[in-house]
Amino acid sequence: MSGKHRKPSPLGIAVRTGGTLAVGAAVIGTAAATASASVPMPGKDAPRSGALAAIAAAKPAAQPVVKAAAAPPQQPQQRVQQPAQKPAQQAKPAQKPQQAKKRPTAADAIKIAESQVGIKENGAGETKFQDWYKKTERAKETVKRDGGSLDGYTDAQWCAMFVSWVGDQLGFTDQMGADAWTIAHANWFKDRDRWGTEAKPGAVVFFSWKGGKSINDIVHVGMVIKDNGDGTVKTVEGNTGNAVQIKTRNKSQIVGYGYPDYAK
């Protein structure tokens, strides 16, 4: 601490109140040199007489009161408002990559067609295949081409509608075609260079009961299950005896085949 703020020693007080340093030195002797360390401060235990009493009786000079500088008023702490934190968004589950659409095989097509064997027309000549077809966008196109009305398909011949339904179930209409008229359906394959005379499993097979070999002679359509190797073909057909049936057909009644591009 600096001298300004130190407490005065008892020796310094005696010099200021007794008048001279010599008087104090004669009485105290060499003890005066250490008076500041050994002389008790005034109080009930101080000596009542003698030089030390005189020293003890001396009142310490009043110390100047040093006022501490007033501390500047504290500014109220301003609370800094933190911006509200948005709740952490939960990580979205990783989406599985969409798998490429699987191209069906001939066996897939045959399986769906055979699963419908036994379905028959009701008393009004109607089936689910006609009901499905008349609700499709393709039906709007074919009725515009052929005339009539959408309701006209309700009890129409439905062998081509059956094959078209199989293609729709496979998601394979772009390869199977869709129509209600057998001749137009055959031309659809021919226009795409997918027409031939080989009985391949899953091929769409077109018939002429009179044995004609022109597309305009076609009156019926089904699907090849297999070539029997004896001049006949095993098929699954709609609108045969008013139902879906498995049949054995002579190749002499076949005009040609349409080939969907199945997976191998």
NORPE-V853439 format. One record per pair of residues at least 6 apart in sequence whose ideal C-beta (glycine too) atoms are under 8 Angstrom apart, sorted by the first residue. I is the first residue (numbers start at 0). J is the second residue. D is the distance in Angstrom with one decimal. If there is no record, write none. Layout:
BEGIN
I/J/D
I/J/D
END
This chain:
BEGIN
3/65/7.3
4/65/6.8
6/62/7.8
7/59/6.4
7/60/6.9
7/62/7.6
8/34/7.7
8/35/3.8
9/34/5.9
9/35/6.0
9/38/4.6
9/40/6.9
9/54/6.2
9/55/7.9
10/23/7.7
10/31/6.6
10/34/4.5
10/35/5.1
10/38/7.7
11/35/7.8
12/54/7.5
12/57/5.4
12/59/5.2
12/60/6.7
13/23/5.3
13/34/7.7
13/53/7.6
13/54/4.6
13/57/5.9
14/20/5.6
14/23/6.5
15/60/6.4
16/57/4.2
16/58/7.7
17/23/5.7
17/53/7.1
17/54/7.9
17/57/7.4
23/31/6.0
23/50/7.5
23/54/7.5
24/31/5.7
26/49/7.8
26/50/3.5
27/34/6.4
27/50/6.2
27/51/7.8
30/37/7.3
34/54/7.4
38/51/6.7
38/54/6.4
38/55/7.2
39/45/5.7
39/55/7.2
41/55/5.5
41/56/7.4
41/58/7.5
41/59/7.9
45/52/7.3
45/55/4.1
46/52/4.5
46/55/5.9
100/170/6.8
101/262/7.5
102/171/7.8
102/260/7.7
102/261/7.1
102/262/4.1
103/169/4.6
103/170/7.6
103/171/5.5
103/261/6.3
103/262/6.5
104/201/7.6
104/261/5.2
104/262/5.0
104/263/7.5
105/199/7.3
105/200/4.7
105/201/2.8
105/202/7.9
105/259/7.9
105/261/4.6
106/200/7.4
106/201/7.4
107/169/6.2
107/261/7.8
108/165/6.1
108/166/7.8
108/169/6.0
108/171/7.4
108/175/7.6
108/201/4.8
108/222/6.7
108/259/7.1
108/261/7.1
109/200/6.5
109/201/5.9
109/222/6.7
109/224/5.7
109/235/7.0
111/165/5.3
111/168/5.2
111/169/6.5
112/161/7.9
112/162/8.0
112/165/5.0
112/222/5.1
112/235/4.5
112/243/7.8
113/224/7.5
113/235/5.5
113/245/7.0
115/161/7.4
115/237/7.5
115/243/4.6
116/235/6.7
116/243/5.1
116/244/6.4
116/245/6.0
117/242/6.7
117/243/6.6
118/126/6.3
118/127/7.2
118/242/6.4
118/243/4.9
119/126/7.4
119/241/5.8
119/242/4.2
119/243/8.0
120/126/5.4
120/241/4.5
120/242/7.1
123/153/7.9
123/154/6.0
124/154/4.1
124/241/7.5
125/153/5.7
125/154/5.5
126/157/6.0
126/237/7.8
128/157/5.2
128/160/4.7
128/161/4.9
128/164/4.9
128/237/6.3
129/152/5.4
129/153/5.6
129/154/6.9
129/155/6.4
129/157/5.0
129/160/5.8
130/153/7.1
131/160/7.5
131/164/5.7
131/167/7.5
132/138/5.5
132/152/5.6
132/157/7.7
132/160/4.4
132/163/6.4
132/164/7.1
132/177/7.9
132/179/6.2
133/149/4.8
133/150/7.0
133/152/4.1
133/153/6.3
135/167/7.8
135/177/7.0
137/163/7.5
137/172/8.0
137/177/4.5
137/178/7.4
138/149/5.8
138/152/6.2
138/179/7.3
139/149/7.1
141/178/6.2
141/179/5.6
141/180/6.9
141/183/7.5
142/148/6.4
142/149/5.7
142/151/7.2
142/152/7.5
144/183/7.7
145/179/7.8
145/180/6.4
152/160/7.3
152/179/6.1
155/179/6.4
156/179/7.9
156/238/5.7
157/179/7.7
157/237/5.8
157/238/4.8
158/181/6.8
158/219/5.5
158/220/5.1
158/221/6.7
158/236/6.2
158/237/5.0
158/238/3.9
158/239/7.4
159/178/5.3
159/179/5.4
159/180/6.4
159/181/5.2
159/184/5.1
159/220/5.3
160/179/5.4
160/237/7.2
161/236/7.5
161/237/2.7
161/238/6.5
161/243/6.6
162/175/6.8
162/176/7.8
162/184/7.4
162/203/5.8
162/220/5.7
162/221/7.1
162/222/6.3
162/237/7.1
163/172/7.4
163/175/7.0
163/176/6.9
163/177/4.1
163/178/6.2
163/179/7.6
163/184/7.8
165/175/6.8
165/222/7.0
166/172/4.8
166/174/7.2
166/175/2.8
166/176/6.7
166/177/6.4
166/259/7.5
167/177/7.1
169/175/7.0
171/259/6.4
174/259/3.9
174/260/5.0
174/261/7.6
175/203/7.0
175/259/5.1
176/184/5.6
176/187/4.5
176/188/6.6
176/203/7.4
176/257/7.0
178/184/4.1
178/187/6.6
181/205/6.3
181/217/4.8
181/218/6.5
181/219/6.4
181/220/4.8
182/214/6.0
182/215/6.1
182/217/5.2
184/203/7.5
184/205/7.7
184/220/6.3
184/257/7.5
185/194/7.4
185/205/4.9
185/214/4.9
185/217/5.4
185/220/7.6
185/254/7.2
185/255/6.9
185/257/6.5
186/214/6.1
187/257/7.5
188/194/4.8
188/203/6.9
188/257/3.2
188/258/7.0
189/214/6.8
189/257/7.9
193/257/5.9
193/258/4.6
193/259/7.5
193/260/7.4
194/255/5.8
194/256/7.2
194/257/6.0
194/258/7.5
195/255/6.5
195/256/5.6
195/258/6.4
196/255/5.7
196/256/6.7
197/256/6.5
198/204/7.2
198/223/5.3
198/225/7.8
198/226/4.0
198/232/4.7
198/250/7.2
198/253/7.6
198/256/6.5
199/223/6.4
199/226/7.7
199/256/6.8
199/258/6.5
200/223/5.8
200/224/6.5
200/225/5.5
200/226/7.9
201/222/6.7
201/223/6.5
201/259/6.6
201/261/5.7
202/222/7.2
202/223/4.5
202/256/4.1
202/257/6.5
202/258/5.5
202/259/7.7
203/220/6.3
203/221/7.7
203/222/6.1
203/223/7.8
203/256/6.6
203/257/4.0
203/258/7.8
203/259/7.1
204/220/6.8
204/221/5.4
204/222/6.6
204/223/5.1
204/232/6.7
204/234/5.9
204/248/7.6
204/253/6.0
204/256/5.4
205/214/7.6
205/217/4.6
205/219/7.4
205/220/5.2
205/253/7.1
205/254/4.8
205/255/5.8
205/256/7.3
205/257/7.3
206/217/6.8
206/218/6.5
206/219/4.2
206/220/7.0
206/221/7.4
206/248/6.8
206/252/5.2
206/253/6.0
206/254/6.6
207/213/7.9
207/216/4.0
207/217/5.8
207/218/6.1
207/252/6.5
207/253/7.9
207/254/5.0
208/218/6.2
208/219/7.3
208/252/6.0
209/216/6.8
210/251/5.6
210/252/6.4
211/254/6.8
212/254/5.8
212/255/7.8
213/254/7.2
214/254/6.5
214/255/7.4
216/254/6.1
217/254/5.3
219/236/7.3
219/238/7.7
219/239/7.9
220/236/7.6
221/234/4.4
221/235/6.2
221/236/3.3
221/237/7.3
221/239/7.5
221/246/7.2
221/248/7.9
222/234/6.3
222/235/5.2
222/236/7.3
223/232/5.8
223/233/7.5
223/234/5.8
223/256/6.9
224/232/8.0
224/233/4.3
224/234/6.1
224/235/5.9
224/245/7.1
225/232/7.5
225/233/5.1
226/232/5.7
226/233/7.9
227/233/5.8
227/247/7.0
230/249/6.5
230/250/5.4
230/251/7.8
231/247/5.2
231/248/6.4
231/249/5.6
231/250/6.7
232/247/7.3
232/248/5.2
232/250/6.2
232/253/6.8
233/245/6.9
233/246/7.6
233/247/5.7
234/245/7.1
234/246/5.1
234/247/7.5
234/248/5.6
235/243/7.0
235/244/7.4
235/245/5.3
235/246/7.7
236/243/7.1
236/244/6.1
236/245/8.0
236/246/5.7
237/243/5.0
239/246/6.2
END
